[in-house]
Amino acid sequence: MIQPLRLEIPTEITTERLLLRVPRIGDGALIIDSVLTSLPKLKPWLPWATDQYTVDDAEDWCRRSASKFLVREEAGYLILNRQTGQHMGNISSFSKDWRVPKFEIGYWLATREVGQGCMTEALEAVTQMTFEHFGARRIEIYTDAENHRSRRVAERAGYLLEGVLKNFSSNSAGQMCSDCMYAKTK
């Protein structure tokens, strides 16, 4: 049986254009602008993206993410521009079942960064890390069926659509919606 606490998981991953790094205390101030300027595009898909989101909420997320990383419950990373250090979004890989082992990846990108391939680059890097360091046999991505940009990211990264789950979740307005389940297996 896998002992998650004993796994060596990288705290930083570099790609051609990106630095993915585990959040640290104080990073709430780094990410708040990306969240607030992207709220109109994030609100339909992410329940935490509300007009009441504050720098304290961002800081709390950073601290929770860092603590989850330490106990290997989740590998959450800030997506940063390697050249400027500017925050671009977040991506996380978390365990759904260590017996398989099976994981899920979730992500969001700042509106100003959309359309440049950065999220696909980040997803490919975290997918590789999840297979190599967590020993994943299966990785899933769930996205609202109407979130076409998020679906294209999964598809460009080589994930296959395995099904559309009707009335699977509710959106931020409380309406039932269908989710697409994408997966990649080893």
N, C-alpha and C positions, 0 to 999 in steps of 0.2 A: 504494500500500500504506500502511496506517495505521502511523504511528510512535508506539507507545504512550507512550514516554518524553516525547513532546512534548505530550501531551494535558493540558489543564487540567481537573483533577478536583477537586471541592470537598472540602475537609478537614472541613467541617461542613455538615449539612443540617438545616434546622429545619422542623418541621410544627406543627400546632396545639398538640399536647401534648408533642412529643418534640424532643430535640436528638440528632442522630446525629453522632458525631465519631470521627475516626481515633484509635486508641489512641496513648498517649504513654508514655515511660519513667515508671515509677512507678504506672501504672494497674492493675497486678496486685492491689494492695491494695484498689482501688476495686471490682473485679469479683468477688473471691473469695467474698464472702458470698452473692452471687446464685447462684454455681455450687454452693457447698456446701449451701445450703438447698434447692436444686432437684435435687440428685443423684438422689433416688428416682424423679423423673419423667424425668430426662434419660438415665439409664443404659440403659434399653432401646433407645434410638435412637441415641446418640452414643458411639462407641468411646472417646473421650478422657475421658468422664465416669465416673470410677472413684472408689472410696473413698480411693485414694491421691493424689488431686488436691490440690495444695498451692498456696500463694501464689506460690511460685517457678514452678510450671507456668503459673499465670495471667500472671505477669510475662513469662515467656518467650513466651507467645502474643501478648501486647501488643507486645513488641519485634519479633517476626517479622511480625506484621500491619502494623506501622508501616513496616518495611523493604520488605515486598511492595507497600505503597501507593506508596512512592517510585519503584519501578521499574515501576509500573503492572501488576504481576502480579495484584494483587487489591485491591479497594476494601473493606476491612473497617472496620466502624463499631461503636462502642459505642452502645447505645440507652440514652439518659438521659432522665429526667423533666425537662422544661424548667424547671419551677418549683423542684424540690428538688435536682436534680443526681444523684439516686439512680440507680444502674445498674439497668437493667431486662432486658438481654439483649444479644445481638450479632447482626449481620447482615453478610454479605459477598457481593460480586459479583466473580466471577473469570472470566477469559477461558478459553474452551474451544477457540476457533478464530478467530484474528484475520482469516482470509481471508473469513469469512462477513459480518461478525463475529458470533460466537455466544458467549453467556455463561451461567453458572450462578449462581444465588443460593441461599445456605444461611442458616439462621437458627435461633436458639433464644431462648426467653423464660423469665425467672425465674418459678417456679411462682406466686409471690404476685401476678403481673401478668396471669395467664391469664384470659381471658374478658372483657377490657375493650376489645378492638379495637386494642390498641397495636401488636401485631405486624403486623396488616393495614396499619395506618397507616405503619409503618416499611417494609414491603415495597413499598407503593405509591410511597413516596418514592425508595427505592433503584432500583426498576424505572424510574421516570422519569429518574433520574440516569444509569442505564446506557444507556437509549436516547439521551438527549440528549448526554451527555459522552463516552461510549465509542463512540457511533454503532452500537449494537447493532441487528441485524436480527432476532435471535432470543434469547430468554432462557428457560432451562429451570430447573425445580425438580424434584429427586428427593426423594421421601419414602417411607418404609416404608409399605407398603399398609395396615398395621394402625395407623399413626399418624394417627388420624382428625382430631385437632386441627390438626396441621400441614397435612393435606390441605385442611381447611376454610379455613385462612388463604390458601392458594394460590387456591382457588376464589373466595373473597370479593374477592381482589385482581384477579380477571379472568383468571386463568390457566386454560387448558383442558386437561383430561386427555387426553393423546394415546395413552396405553397403560399397561398393567400389564406390567412386565418380570419374568417368573418366574425365581426363583432368581438374582436379579441381584446380590445382595450378601449379606454375612453380618452378623448383629447382634452385639452385644457379648458374647453367650454363645456365639458361634461357629456359630450355627444359620443355615442358608440362609433368606433371606426374599425376598419379592417387593417391588419398588419401583414406585411410580406416577410416571410422567413427565408433568409439567405443562409447558406452554409458552405463551409469549406472543410474538407476532411483530409486526413493524412493516411 
